[in-house]
Amino acid sequence: MERMTLADARNKLPEAAKRPQPVLHKVKSWPHLFEATLSGAKTHDMRRATDRDYQVGDVLCLQEFEPSTESYTGRELYVRITYVTSSEFPCALSGEGLSAGYCILSIKPVSSEN
């Protein structure tokens, strides 16, 4: 059985379902996760797949959020989604190990794209 990539699956969508442009998603990021992403150590983000329609090429605006004070710090980081792993479009184990309501987004800082 041939595995279908996310790009192949999107190409099979009707034209009306395809996005003409990437979408900007503003999302909370706790300080330790924000710092790890900012430093380059963290190159993925796990999110609820049911909250938004994350797609390759979309941009996340990670907004640092302090849960203890329930407030934003004001720091933001823009990252582009380079790959989406989910139970719908699994890797070797995600079909069994990743809950249907979640996805793992591979990300790259927008500033490092050049």
C-alpha positions as CSV (number, residue, x, y, z in Angstrom):
1,M,0.0,0.0,0.0
2,E,1.4,3.4,-1.0
3,R,1.6,6.1,1.6
4,M,0.1,9.4,0.7
5,T,2.0,12.6,1.7
6,L,0.2,15.6,3.1
7,A,1.0,17.5,-0.1
8,D,-0.5,14.6,-2.2
9,A,-3.7,14.6,0.0
10,R,-4.0,18.4,-0.3
11,N,-3.7,18.1,-4.1
12,K,-6.7,15.8,-4.2
13,L,-8.9,18.4,-2.5
14,P,-11.4,20.3,-4.6
15,E,-10.1,23.7,-5.7
16,A,-12.6,25.5,-3.4
17,A,-11.1,23.7,-0.4
18,K,-7.5,24.8,-1.1
19,R,-6.2,28.0,0.5
20,P,-5.0,30.7,-1.8
21,Q,-2.6,32.1,0.9
22,P,-1.0,30.9,4.1
23,V,-2.9,31.7,7.3
24,L,-1.5,33.4,10.4
25,H,-2.4,31.6,13.6
26,K,-1.8,33.5,16.9
27,V,-1.3,31.0,19.7
28,K,-0.1,31.0,23.3
29,S,3.3,29.6,24.2
30,W,4.4,29.1,27.8
31,P,7.8,30.7,28.7
32,H,9.9,27.5,28.8
33,L,8.5,26.4,25.4
34,F,8.9,29.9,23.9
35,E,12.5,30.0,25.0
36,A,13.3,26.6,23.6
37,T,11.8,27.6,20.3
38,L,13.6,30.9,20.3
39,S,16.9,29.2,20.9
40,G,16.4,26.7,18.1
41,A,16.3,23.7,20.4
42,K,12.6,23.1,19.8
43,T,11.6,22.7,16.2
44,H,8.1,21.3,16.6
45,D,4.9,22.3,18.3
46,M,2.1,20.0,19.5
47,R,-1.4,21.5,19.1
48,R,-5.0,20.5,19.1
49,A,-5.8,19.6,15.5
50,T,-9.5,20.4,16.1
51,D,-8.9,24.1,17.1
52,R,-7.6,25.2,13.7
53,D,-6.9,24.0,10.2
54,Y,-3.1,24.0,10.4
55,Q,-1.5,23.5,7.0
56,V,2.1,23.5,5.6
57,G,3.1,27.1,4.8
58,D,0.9,28.7,7.5
59,V,2.6,30.9,10.1
60,L,2.3,30.6,13.8
61,C,2.7,33.8,15.9
62,L,3.8,32.3,19.2
63,Q,2.8,34.7,21.9
64,E,4.6,34.1,25.2
65,F,2.0,33.6,27.9
66,E,2.8,33.3,31.6
67,P,0.3,30.8,33.1
68,S,0.9,31.7,36.7
69,T,-0.2,35.3,36.1
70,E,-2.5,34.4,33.2
71,S,-1.0,37.2,31.1
72,Y,1.0,37.7,27.9
73,T,4.6,38.9,28.3
74,G,4.5,40.9,25.0
75,R,7.2,38.7,23.3
76,E,6.2,37.1,20.0
77,L,8.0,34.7,17.6
78,Y,6.9,33.9,14.1
79,V,7.5,30.4,12.8
80,R,6.4,28.7,9.6
81,I,4.8,25.2,9.5
82,T,7.0,23.0,7.4
83,Y,5.2,19.7,8.1
84,V,2.1,18.4,9.9
85,T,2.0,14.9,11.5
86,S,-1.4,13.7,12.8
87,S,-3.4,10.6,13.1
88,E,-5.0,11.6,9.8
89,F,-1.6,11.9,8.0
90,P,0.6,9.7,10.2
91,C,4.2,8.8,10.4
92,A,5.2,5.3,11.4
93,L,3.7,5.5,14.9
94,S,1.5,8.6,15.0
95,G,-1.6,6.7,13.7
96,E,-1.6,4.7,16.9
97,G,0.3,6.9,19.3
98,L,-1.1,10.3,18.6
99,S,-4.6,11.1,19.6
100,A,-7.0,12.0,16.8
101,G,-7.5,15.5,18.2
102,Y,-3.8,16.5,18.1
103,C,-1.1,17.2,15.6
104,I,2.6,17.8,15.7
105,L,3.7,20.8,13.6
106,S,7.3,20.9,12.4
107,I,8.3,24.6,12.5
108,K,11.0,26.9,11.3
109,P,11.6,30.5,12.3
110,V,10.4,32.9,9.6
111,S,13.6,35.0,10.0
112,S,15.8,31.9,9.1
113,E,14.0,31.2,5.8
114,N,16.2,33.5,3.8
